[in-house]
Amino acid sequence: MTSLRCEATRWALDDGDDFYPGWVEVHLTDAHGRQWVFFDKPPIFGGGDALSPRAAYPIAVTIGCTILSRTSDPDGSEVVTVSTGGRPEATEGDRIEFDVRPDQLVEP
């Protein structure tokens, strides 16, 4: 499966919370320079045991995605439209499709 490179920026629950496995905040900057924020459980982001309340953030993580199309922007740079399939959704507008740069993808 193709994955999208992102960055976990913080543990989203306080250390005193008894909620396993917890939630993390993840940021993605798209091909247009817009930043998107996601919140979900660590396994969704492929961070494994590296994502914890005591980890040193930021941490490189990934989100599974499907490539929908490849186009070029007005400058001739390749833009790849991907879908996260609804897990996770961006916090603003429940967005699941994003335009990204090819170097943001990890392809099998």
All heavy atoms as an XYZ file, in Angstrom:
832
protein
N       0.839     -1.182      0.000
C       0.000      0.000      0.000
C       0.886      1.248      0.000
O       1.907      1.296      0.664
C      -0.913      0.013      1.226
C      -1.658      1.320      1.385
S      -2.677      1.400      2.861
C      -4.268      1.436      2.083
N       0.450      2.255     -0.709
C       1.153      3.538     -0.730
C       0.900      4.262      0.577
O      -0.181      4.177      1.159
C       0.649      4.385     -1.918
O       0.873      3.659     -3.127
C       1.357      5.719     -1.984
N       1.916      4.995      1.039
C       1.793      5.764      2.277
C       2.207      7.200      2.019
O       3.016      7.484      1.140
C       2.681      5.180      3.377
O       2.273      3.881      3.693
N       1.683      8.082      2.842
C       1.936      9.508      2.764
C       2.773      9.931      3.965
O       2.382      9.670      5.106
C       0.590     10.237      2.758
C       0.554     11.736      2.703
C       1.258     12.255      1.452
C      -0.902     12.208      2.717
N       3.931     10.550      3.711
C       4.804     10.999      4.810
C       4.184     12.201      5.514
O       3.766     13.156      4.868
C       6.172     11.388      4.269
C       6.993     10.239      3.800
C       8.400     10.704      3.396
N       9.203      9.583      3.019
C       9.477      9.237      1.761
N       9.013      9.960      0.760
N      10.225      8.184      1.503
N       4.146     12.149      6.837
C       3.609     13.217      7.671
C       4.496     13.359      8.900
O       5.509     12.688      9.020
C       2.181     12.891      8.111
S       1.037     12.666      6.752
N       4.052     14.203      9.832
C       4.833     14.424     11.036
C       3.921     14.452     12.253
O       2.997     15.266     12.322
C       5.573     15.757     10.906
C       6.525     16.051     12.009
C       7.341     17.287     11.710
O       6.791     18.394     11.750
O       8.546     17.118     11.442
N       4.173     13.529     13.191
C       3.462     13.551     14.474
C       4.073     14.671     15.292
O       5.292     14.720     15.475
C       3.599     12.220     15.193
N       3.231     15.588     15.780
C       3.749     16.767     16.474
C       3.548     16.731     17.980
O       4.249     17.433     18.703
C       3.099     18.039     15.923
O       1.679     17.927     16.047
C       3.492     18.250     14.468
N       2.588     15.929     18.452
C       2.395     15.856     19.904
C       1.447     14.717     20.251
O       0.678     14.249     19.429
C       1.845     17.150     20.473
C       0.405     17.438     20.097
C      -0.083     18.775     20.659
N      -1.465     18.997     20.296
C      -2.504     18.746     21.075
N      -2.319     18.244     22.290
N      -3.730     18.966     20.672
N       1.544     14.290     21.504
C       0.593     13.349     22.081
C      -0.631     14.169     22.428
O      -0.528     15.204     23.076
C       1.210     12.694     23.311
C       0.411     11.570     23.868
C      -0.363     11.591     24.983
C       0.312     10.249     23.353
N      -0.934     10.360     25.196
C      -0.538      9.521     24.194
C       0.866      9.616     22.238
C      -0.846      8.182     23.976
C       0.554      8.288     22.024
C      -0.289      7.588     22.884
N      -1.789     13.761     21.994
C      -2.980     14.600     22.110
C      -3.740     14.433     23.423
O      -4.689     15.159     23.662
C      -3.909     14.337     20.940
N      -3.333     13.484     24.277
C      -3.991     13.312     25.569
C      -2.968     13.519     26.672
O      -1.790     13.210     26.507
C      -4.595     11.910     25.693
C      -5.750     11.601     24.757
C      -6.180     10.151     24.935
C      -6.921     12.517     25.016
N      -3.415     14.010     27.820
C      -2.526     14.199     28.967
C      -2.052     12.855     29.500
O      -2.729     11.834     29.373
C      -3.246     14.945     30.099
C      -3.581     16.375     29.704
O      -2.860     16.931     28.856
O      -4.553     16.910     30.238
N      -0.879     12.864     30.145
C      -0.318     11.638     30.719
C      -1.267     10.971     31.706
O      -1.250      9.762     31.865
C       1.000     11.924     31.435
C       2.110     12.213     30.446
O       1.947     11.934     29.253
O       3.142     12.714     30.891
N      -2.094     11.754     32.388
C      -2.997     11.203     33.392
C      -4.206     10.504     32.813
O      -4.949      9.832     33.526
N      -4.433     10.645     31.525
C      -5.591     10.002     30.904
C      -5.380      8.496     30.834
O      -4.305      8.025     30.500
C      -5.821     10.532     29.493
C      -6.308     11.964     29.494
O      -6.926     12.369     30.500
O      -6.072     12.669     28.508
N      -6.411      7.755     31.144
C      -6.359      6.290     31.068
C      -6.996      5.815     29.777
O      -7.956      5.053     29.791
C      -7.093      5.672     32.261
C      -6.146      5.262     33.353
O      -4.936      5.277     33.123
O      -6.648      4.934     34.449
N      -6.490      6.253     28.672
C      -7.085      5.913     27.390
C      -6.034      5.252     26.530
O      -5.086      5.887     26.102
C      -7.633      7.175     26.716
C      -8.440      6.889     25.496
C      -9.731      6.424     25.612
C      -7.911      7.077     24.238
C     -10.492      6.157     24.487
C      -8.660      6.814     23.101
C      -9.945      6.356     23.237
N      -6.155      3.954     26.328
C      -5.188      3.217     25.535
C      -5.763      2.963     24.156
O      -6.922      2.576     24.062
C      -4.836      1.888     26.214
C      -3.819      1.117     25.431
C      -2.472      1.424     25.543
C      -4.201      0.124     24.554
C      -1.526      0.742     24.811
C      -3.264     -0.562     23.813
C      -1.934     -0.245     23.950
O      -0.995     -0.917     23.209
N      -5.054      3.130     23.075
C      -3.643      3.465     23.018
C      -3.359      4.958     22.955
O      -2.236      5.352     22.653
C      -3.200      2.796     21.719
C      -4.378      2.903     20.826
C      -5.566      2.765     21.755
N      -4.289      5.820     23.238
C      -4.052      7.256     23.187
C      -4.258      7.803     21.781
O      -4.590      7.068     20.854
N      -4.071      9.106     21.652
C      -4.231      9.775     20.358
C      -3.044     10.691     20.124
O      -2.484     11.255     21.064
C      -5.516     10.601     20.360
C      -6.752      9.755     20.283
C      -7.178      8.848     21.217
C      -7.708      9.720     19.234
N      -8.353      8.260     20.802
C      -8.703      8.783     19.590
C      -7.829     10.388     18.033
C      -9.798      8.507     18.781
C      -8.933     10.121     17.228
C      -9.893      9.178     17.601
N      -2.676     10.844     18.863
C      -1.603     11.760     18.502
C      -2.114     12.780     17.487
O      -3.102     12.539     16.793
C      -0.364     11.036     17.916
C       0.334     10.222     18.971
C      -0.747     10.179     16.737
N      -1.426     13.918     17.456
C      -1.712     14.952     16.465
C      -0.664     14.847     15.369
O       0.540     14.780     15.654
C      -1.644     16.328     17.118
C      -1.876     17.463     16.148
C      -1.833     18.813     16.837
O      -2.515     18.988     17.861
O      -1.085     19.676     16.347
N      -1.119     14.815     14.119
C      -0.235     14.654     12.973
C      -0.498     15.783     11.981
O      -1.654     16.146     11.745
C      -0.453     13.268     12.321
C       0.274     13.161     10.997
C       0.011     12.172     13.270
N       0.578     16.308     11.393
C       0.465     17.399     10.428
C       0.940     16.952      9.053
O       1.895     16.198      8.934
C       1.309     18.586     10.872
C       0.766     19.274     12.074
N       0.644     20.624     12.162
C       0.289     18.808     13.248
C       0.133     20.969     13.331
N      -0.084     19.863     14.011
N       0.264     17.467      8.031
C       0.617     17.259      6.632
C       0.609     18.624      5.958
O      -0.354     19.380      6.118
C      -0.406     16.350      5.948
C      -0.419     16.362      4.419
C       0.828     15.698      3.872
C      -1.674     15.690      3.878
N       1.664     18.939      5.232
C       1.672     20.138      4.401
C       1.508     19.670      2.966
O       2.318     18.891      2.460
C       2.977     20.931      4.568
O       3.118     21.281      5.949
C       2.947     22.198      3.727
N       0.431     20.120      2.314
C       0.128     19.630      0.968
C       0.971     20.331     -0.097
O       1.805     21.202      0.214
C      -1.376     19.710      0.683
C      -1.923     21.122      0.534
O      -1.141     22.084      0.345
O      -3.164     21.267      0.595
N       0.756     19.980     -1.348
C       1.533     20.522     -2.465
C       1.323     22.016     -2.658
O       2.115     22.674     -3.328
C       1.173     19.773     -3.754
N       0.278     22.558     -2.060
C      -0.033     23.982     -2.191
C       0.429     24.784     -0.967
O       0.127     25.968     -0.853
C      -1.530     24.166     -2.414
C      -2.064     23.294     -3.513
N      -1.734     23.469     -4.851
C      -2.870     22.210     -3.479
C      -2.329     22.546     -5.578
N      -3.026     21.762     -4.775
N       1.113     24.105     -0.038
C       1.624     24.765      1.156
C       0.622     24.871      2.291
O       0.902     25.470      3.320
N      -0.547     24.278      2.136
C      -1.558     24.307      3.184
C      -1.302     23.183      4.181
O      -0.996     22.056      3.798
C      -2.945     24.142      2.578
C      -4.015     24.209      3.619
C      -5.348     24.558      3.065
N      -6.284     24.684      4.170
C      -7.572     24.596      4.041
N      -8.113     24.422      2.858
N      -8.353     24.714      5.086
N      -1.449     23.512      5.467
C      -1.230     22.508      6.509
C      -2.554     21.911      6.957
O      -3.530     22.624      7.186
C      -0.503     23.104      7.704
C      -0.042     22.032      8.664
C       0.917     22.555      9.686
O       0.507     23.150     10.658
N       2.199     22.329      9.453
N      -2.551     20.572      7.068
C      -3.720     19.821      7.522
C      -3.356     19.121      8.820
O      -2.217     18.693      9.001
C      -4.134     18.796      6.475
C      -4.511     19.443      5.190
C      -3.702     19.661      4.122
C      -5.782     19.989      4.856
N      -4.398     20.310      3.130
C      -5.680     20.523      3.556
C      -7.013     20.083      5.521
C      -6.747     21.131      2.904
C      -8.069     20.690      4.873
C      -7.943     21.205      3.588
N      -4.334     18.986      9.722
C      -4.112     18.360     11.019
C      -5.026     17.146     11.149
O      -6.205     17.211     10.799
C      -4.387     19.359     12.167
C      -4.175     18.684     13.518
C      -3.502     20.587     12.029
N      -4.460     16.063     11.659
C      -5.191     14.822     11.901
C      -5.013     14.425     13.362
O      -3.950     14.635     13.929
C      -4.631     13.677     11.046
C      -4.592     13.958      9.582
C      -3.476     14.545      9.003
C      -5.654     13.612      8.765
C      -3.426     14.796      7.645
C      -5.614     13.855      7.401
C      -4.500     14.453      6.840
N      -6.045     13.820     13.941
C      -5.966     13.216     15.272
C      -6.466     11.790     15.156
O      -7.548     11.546     14.615
C      -6.859     13.954     16.284
C      -6.366     15.310     16.664
C      -6.833     16.432     16.033
C      -5.414     15.452     17.670
C      -6.384     17.691     16.376
C      -4.957     16.710     18.026
C      -5.444     17.830     17.371
N      -5.672     10.843     15.653
C      -6.134      9.454     15.663
C      -5.186      8.639     16.538
O      -4.235      9.160     17.103
C      -6.200      8.875     14.254
C      -7.360      7.883     14.097
O      -7.587      7.073     15.037
O      -8.026      7.903     13.062
N      -5.451      7.344     16.602
C      -4.650      6.429     17.411
C      -3.312      6.156     16.727
O      -3.235      6.125     15.500
C      -5.421      5.131     17.623
C      -6.705      5.356     18.398
C      -7.542      4.120     18.445
C      -8.856      4.468     19.135
N      -9.894      3.521     18.842
N      -2.258      5.942     17.498
C      -0.925      5.734     16.917
C      -0.836      4.692     15.808
O      -0.150      4.935     14.812
C      -0.072      5.341     18.131
C      -0.730      6.040     19.267
C      -2.214      5.962     18.971
N      -1.513      3.532     15.892
C      -1.363      2.543     14.817
C      -1.794      3.056     13.439
O      -1.278      2.585     12.424
C      -2.252      1.386     15.270
C      -2.326      1.515     16.752
C      -2.311      2.991     17.012
N      -2.698      4.012     13.389
C      -3.155      4.566     12.114
C      -2.000      5.239     11.381
O      -1.955      5.281     10.164
C      -4.309      5.576     12.353
C      -5.531      4.872     12.929
C      -4.652      6.345     11.087
C      -6.113      3.781     12.050
N      -1.037      5.775     12.138
C       0.065      6.528     11.557
C       1.355      5.734     11.419
O       2.399      6.297     11.097
C       0.319      7.791     12.396
C      -0.892      8.665     12.491
C      -1.554      8.825     13.694
C      -1.391      9.324     11.377
C      -2.677      9.628     13.790
C      -2.513     10.130     11.455
C      -3.157     10.288     12.668
N       1.314      4.448     11.668
C       2.489      3.614     11.466
C       3.678      3.965     12.350
O       4.799      3.612     12.032
N       3.429      4.651     13.462
C       4.526      5.065     14.331
C       4.932      4.028     15.351
O       5.961      4.162     16.008
N       4.123      2.996     15.498
C       4.446      1.931     16.439
C       4.709      2.445     17.842
O       4.071      3.375     18.309
N       5.688      1.844     18.507
C       6.015      2.201     19.881
C       6.690      3.565     20.002
O       6.846      4.081     21.106
C       6.915      1.131     20.504
C       6.189     -0.195     20.668
O       4.945     -0.191     20.738
O       6.872     -1.233     20.717
N       7.100      4.163     18.881
C       7.759      5.469     18.936
C       6.797      6.563     19.377
O       7.215      7.587     19.909
C       8.344      5.823     17.571
N       5.490      6.357     19.173
C       4.496      7.362     19.546
C       3.981      7.071     20.946
O       3.320      6.068     21.186
C       3.331      7.354     18.545
C       3.714      7.655     17.098
C       2.505      7.496     16.194
C       4.307      9.036     16.970
N       4.312      7.961     21.868
C       3.906      7.790     23.256
C       3.860      9.151     23.923
O       4.355     10.137     23.369
C       4.893      6.880     23.998
O       6.107      7.572     24.213
N       3.290      9.228     25.115
C       3.230     10.519     25.808
C       4.612     11.112     26.093
O       4.762     12.322     26.155
C       2.519     10.191     27.120
C       1.776      8.934     26.867
C       2.582      8.183     25.850
N       5.622     10.266     26.250
C       6.951     10.763     26.627
C       7.927     10.861     25.450
O       9.101     11.169     25.643
C       7.531      9.877     27.717
C       6.784     10.059     29.034
C       7.300      9.154     30.112
N       6.680      9.314     31.400
C       5.397      9.136     31.696
N       4.551      8.827     30.752
N       4.931      9.281     32.921
N       7.452     10.612     24.244
C       8.319     10.659     23.060
C       8.788     12.086     22.794
O       8.146     13.054     23.198
C       7.568     10.121     21.853
N       9.903     12.204     22.098
C      10.427     13.510     21.684
C       9.854     13.830     20.303
O      10.288     13.269     19.293
C      11.948     13.471     21.651
N       8.861     14.680     20.267
C       8.218     15.066     19.014
C       8.952     16.246     18.399
O       9.576     17.010     19.115
C       6.750     15.422     19.289
C       5.934     14.212     19.668
C       5.803     13.829     20.997
C       5.321     13.448     18.704
C       5.080     12.708     21.360
C       4.585     12.318     19.050
C       4.470     11.952     20.377
O       3.756     10.846     20.726
N       8.933     16.417     17.082
C       8.146     15.692     16.081
C       8.779     14.358     15.702
O       9.977     14.155     15.836
C       8.132     16.644     14.887
C       9.395     17.421     15.019
C       9.659     17.542     16.502
N       7.919     13.472     15.181
C       8.321     12.136     14.747
C       7.743     11.902     13.354
O       6.555     12.142     13.110
C       7.784     11.060     15.710
C       8.370     11.248     17.113
C       8.084      9.663     15.176
C       7.740     10.377     18.174
N       8.573     11.419     12.443
C       8.108     11.097     11.091
C       7.179      9.896     11.157
O       7.502      8.882     11.787
C       9.292     10.809     10.180
N       6.000     10.010     10.529
C       5.015      8.930     10.479
C       4.430      8.879      9.074
O       4.760      9.714      8.228
C       3.890      9.137     11.524
C       4.431      9.050     12.935
C       3.153     10.443     11.299
N       3.564      7.916      8.841
C       2.892      7.805      7.546
C       1.395      7.577      7.735
O       0.953      7.135      8.797
C       3.461      6.643      6.710
O       3.285      5.423      7.434
C       4.925      6.859      6.374
N       0.665      7.875      6.672
C      -0.764      7.583      6.601
C      -0.967      6.768      5.328
O      -0.496      7.163      4.253
C      -1.610      8.875      6.507
C      -1.448      9.726      7.766
C      -3.079      8.539      6.264
C      -2.130     11.092      7.660
N      -1.648      5.640      5.432
C      -1.960      4.850      4.247
C      -2.837      5.661      3.308
O      -3.720      6.407      3.745
N      -2.586      5.537      2.012
C      -3.380      6.300      1.050
C      -3.475      5.555     -0.276
O      -2.738      4.606     -0.526
C      -2.793      7.692      0.845
S      -1.181      7.719      0.044
N      -4.373      6.040     -1.107
C      -4.552      5.526     -2.456
C      -4.334      6.675     -3.424
O      -4.878      7.767     -3.223
C      -5.981      4.980     -2.645
O      -6.207      3.952     -1.675
C      -6.189      4.425     -4.041
N      -3.540      6.444     -4.461
C      -3.313      7.472     -5.469
C      -4.529      7.543     -6.382
O      -4.957      6.529     -6.935
C      -2.036      7.172     -6.277
C      -0.822      7.251     -5.364
C      -1.912      8.139     -7.465
C       0.478      6.824     -6.012
N      -5.091      8.741     -6.524
C      -6.257      8.948     -7.374
C      -5.874      9.472     -8.754
O      -6.483      9.093     -9.756
C      -7.233      9.918     -6.707
C      -7.760      9.496     -5.338
C      -8.659     10.581     -4.759
C      -8.506      8.168     -5.438
N      -4.877     10.381     -8.788
C      -4.453     10.924    -10.080
C      -3.091     11.585     -9.956
O      -2.632     11.891     -8.858
C      -5.473     11.948    -10.602
O      -5.500     13.090     -9.766
N      -2.467     11.776    -11.103
C      -1.197     12.501    -11.196
C      -1.375     13.570    -12.261
O      -1.763     13.261    -13.382
C      -0.050     11.565    -11.576
C       0.278     10.552    -10.494
C       1.405      9.622    -10.957
N       1.666      8.580     -9.982
C       2.614      8.633     -9.055
N       3.390      9.687     -8.973
N       2.786      7.650     -8.209
N      -1.096     14.828    -11.883
C      -1.222     15.948    -12.802
C      -0.005     16.853    -12.627
O       0.889     16.552    -11.840
C      -2.507     16.758    -12.537
O      -2.485     17.221    -11.181
C      -3.757     15.924    -12.765
N      -0.009     17.964    -13.336
C       1.050     18.971    -13.191
C       0.425     20.293    -12.796
O      -0.669     20.632    -13.246
C       1.802     19.148    -14.511
O       2.481     17.964    -14.858
N       1.140     21.037    -11.941
C       0.673     22.373    -11.582
C       1.103     23.350    -12.686
O       1.783     22.957    -13.637
C       1.169     22.783    -10.194
C       2.666     22.983    -10.102
O       3.346     23.057    -11.159
O       3.176     23.079     -8.978
N       0.705     24.620    -12.616
C       1.058     25.583    -13.667
C       2.562     25.737    -13.901
O       2.988     26.119    -14.992
C       0.454     26.893    -13.164
C      -0.689     26.466    -12.297
C      -0.224     25.195    -11.642
N       3.380     25.419    -12.902
C       4.838     25.505    -13.056
C       5.432     24.245    -13.669
O       6.646     24.172    -13.877
C       5.499     25.751    -11.693
C       5.103     27.084    -11.090
O       4.861     28.033    -11.855
O       5.034     27.165     -9.852
N       4.610     23.242    -13.914
C       5.083     21.992    -14.489
C       5.499     20.952    -13.471
O       5.941     19.869    -13.841
N       5.365     21.242    -12.176
C       5.702     20.266    -11.135
C       4.580     19.243    -10.996
O       3.402     19.595    -11.077
C       5.903     20.972     -9.790
O       6.973     21.866     -9.866
N       4.962     17.991    -10.769
C       3.963     16.938    -10.614
C       3.212     17.102     -9.296
O       3.794     17.394     -8.248
C       4.618     15.561    -10.657
C       3.597     14.431    -10.615
C       4.213     13.046    -10.700
O       5.444     12.906    -10.548
O       3.446     12.092    -10.922
N       1.899     16.929     -9.358
C       1.030     16.939     -8.183
C       0.271     15.623     -8.190
O      -0.287     15.210     -9.213
C       0.038     18.129     -8.213
C      -0.936     18.050     -7.049
C       0.791     19.450     -8.196
N       0.258     14.953     -7.040
C      -0.419     13.668     -6.908
C      -1.618     13.862     -5.974
O      -1.459     14.358     -4.856
C       0.527     12.591     -6.331
C      -0.174     11.242     -6.265
C       1.807     12.504     -7.143
N      -2.797     13.495     -6.438
C      -3.983     13.551     -5.593
C      -4.165     12.185     -4.964
O      -4.184     11.163     -5.655
C      -5.237     13.934     -6.401
O      -5.001     15.206     -7.022
C      -6.474     14.025     -5.511
N      -4.256     12.173     -3.612
C      -4.397     10.926     -2.870
C      -5.640     10.972     -1.989
O      -6.144     12.043     -1.661
C      -3.151     10.633     -1.992
C      -1.899     10.494     -2.838
C      -2.969     11.693     -0.915
N      -6.102      9.800     -1.599
C      -7.204      9.673     -0.647
C      -6.725      8.867      0.545
O      -6.039      7.853      0.378
C      -8.392      8.951     -1.288
O      -9.368      8.648     -0.308
N      -7.080      9.323      1.748
C      -6.758      8.563      2.953
C      -7.846      7.548      3.267
O      -7.758      6.837      4.261
C      -6.563      9.498      4.159
O      -7.771     10.224      4.382
C      -5.396     10.442      3.940
N      -8.886      7.506      2.463
C      -9.949      6.526      2.645
C     -10.824      6.781      3.863
O     -11.555      5.907      4.302
N     -10.729      7.969      4.436
C     -11.578      8.297      5.578
C     -10.969      7.978      6.926
O     -11.555      8.270      7.957
N      -9.784      7.406      6.945
C      -9.137      7.109      8.229
C      -7.670      7.431      8.118
O      -6.946      6.685      7.465
C      -9.336      5.643      8.609
C      -8.827      5.281      9.975
C      -9.714      5.895     11.049
N      -9.177      5.679     12.380
C      -9.666      4.818     13.251
N     -10.694      4.079     12.948
N      -9.119      4.713     14.440
N      -7.204      8.510      8.656
C      -7.960      9.526      9.384
C      -8.516     10.598      8.449
O      -8.103     10.697      7.301
C      -6.893     10.143     10.292
C      -5.651     10.071      9.450
C      -5.766      8.767      8.686
N      -9.426     11.408      8.986
C      -9.931     12.572      8.267
C      -9.239     13.802      8.827
O      -8.933     13.865     10.011
C     -11.439     12.729      8.481
C     -12.259     11.616      7.903
C     -13.736     11.768      8.190
O     -14.104     12.573      9.076
O     -14.527     11.088      7.537
N      -9.023     14.787      7.971
C      -8.454     16.045      8.448
C      -9.478     16.721      9.343
O     -10.689     16.607      9.130
C      -8.098     16.953      7.281
N      -9.005     17.415     10.365
C      -9.910     18.023     11.336
C     -10.730     19.168     10.736
O     -11.787     19.476     11.222
C      -9.145     18.547     12.558
O      -8.153     19.482     12.116
C      -8.495     17.418     13.320
N     -10.222     19.775      9.676
C     -10.953     20.865      9.047
C     -11.720     20.340      7.845
O     -11.144     19.959      6.834
C      -9.983     21.957      8.592
C     -10.672     23.165      8.026
C      -9.684     24.229      7.623
O      -8.670     24.399      8.311
O      -9.926     24.883      6.602
N     -13.024     20.275      7.963
C     -13.852     19.863      6.841
C     -13.904     18.375      6.588
O     -14.406     17.953      5.546
N     -13.413     17.561      7.493
C     -13.436     16.106      7.323
C     -12.895     15.689      5.954
O     -13.408     14.790      5.315
C     -14.853     15.559      7.521
C     -15.354     15.768      8.931
O     -14.513     15.849      9.843
O     -16.576     15.864      9.118
N     -11.867     16.317      5.544
C     -11.283     16.097      4.225
C     -10.517     14.775      4.177
O      -9.809     14.428      5.118
C     -10.339     17.255      3.933
C      -9.791     17.229      2.569
C      -9.944     18.556      1.918
N      -9.312     18.459      0.624
C      -8.773     19.456      0.013
N      -8.797     20.639      0.547
N      -8.222     19.291     -1.152
N     -10.636     14.049      3.052
C      -9.901     12.793      2.891
C      -9.059     12.772      1.612
O      -8.322     11.830      1.386
C     -10.837     11.563      2.932
C     -11.787     11.548      1.754
C     -11.583     11.505      4.253
C     -12.556     10.247      1.595
N      -9.174     13.790      0.751
C      -8.386     13.858     -0.472
C      -7.452     15.058     -0.420
O      -7.856     16.150     -0.017
C      -9.281     13.952     -1.702
C     -10.062     12.685     -1.949
C     -10.900     12.737     -3.222
O     -10.724     13.675     -4.038
O     -11.735     11.842     -3.394
N      -6.187     14.823     -0.851
C      -5.163     15.852     -0.741
C      -4.267     15.830     -1.968
O      -3.978     14.768     -2.513
C      -4.301     15.611      0.509
C      -5.118     15.529      1.760
C      -5.599     14.311      2.207
C      -5.439     16.674      2.467
C      -6.387     14.231      3.348
C      -6.221     16.605      3.606
C      -6.688     15.382      4.046
N      -3.821     17.004     -2.384
C      -2.805     17.132     -3.425
C      -1.450     17.182     -2.727
O      -1.239     18.019     -1.846
C      -2.998     18.421     -4.230
C      -4.240     18.395     -5.093
O      -4.727     17.296     -5.411
O      -4.707     19.482     -5.471
N      -0.547     16.290     -3.108
C       0.771     16.217     -2.480
C       1.861     16.162     -3.547
O       1.581     15.920     -4.728
C       0.882     14.998     -1.536
C      -0.128     15.100     -0.399
C       0.711     13.691     -2.292
N       3.099     16.354     -3.120
C       4.250     16.218     -4.008
C       4.646     14.730     -4.068
O       4.470     14.005     -3.088
C       5.421     17.040     -3.502
C       5.156     18.537     -3.432
C       6.361     19.300     -2.890
N       7.070     18.645     -1.807
C       6.725     18.726     -0.498
N       5.681     19.441     -0.142
N       7.427     18.098      0.417
N       5.191     14.295     -5.166
C       5.600     12.882     -5.275
C       6.575     12.449     -4.178
O       6.535     11.305     -3.740
C       6.242     12.784     -6.650
C       5.723     13.940     -7.418
C       5.422     15.026     -6.421
N       7.460     13.365     -3.732
C       8.432     12.972     -2.700
C       7.813     12.789     -1.335
O       8.478     12.328     -0.404
C       9.586     13.979     -2.638
C       9.166     15.364     -2.172
O       7.961     15.705     -2.226
O      10.060     16.132     -1.750
N       6.523     13.094     -1.176
C       5.828     12.858      0.082
C       5.253     11.451      0.155
O       4.708     11.062      1.185
C       4.689     13.873      0.251
C       5.179     15.297      0.483
C       4.029     16.269      0.594
O       3.554     16.783     -0.421
N       3.564     16.494      1.798
N       5.381     10.695     -0.923
C       4.801      9.347     -0.965
C       5.868      8.272     -0.758
O       7.019      8.428     -1.177
C       4.129      9.118     -2.318
C       2.963     10.033     -2.633
C       2.478      9.784     -4.065
C       1.829      9.847     -1.644
N       5.450      7.202     -0.113
C       6.259      5.992     -0.005
C       5.479      4.946     -0.768
O       4.397      4.515     -0.350
C       6.429      5.566      1.475
C       7.245      4.284      1.554
C       7.036      6.673      2.305
N       6.006      4.584     -1.931
C       5.295      3.633     -2.789
C       5.962      2.266     -2.711
O       7.184      2.172     -2.611
C       5.259      4.137     -4.225
C       4.501      5.461     -4.349
C       4.305      5.895     -5.777
O       3.526      5.238     -6.480
O       4.925      6.891     -6.171
N       5.123      1.203     -2.765
C       5.680     -0.150     -2.688
C       6.540     -0.496     -3.885
O       6.495      0.061     -4.902
C       4.447     -1.046     -2.626
C       3.282     -0.216     -3.006
C       3.717      1.208     -2.928
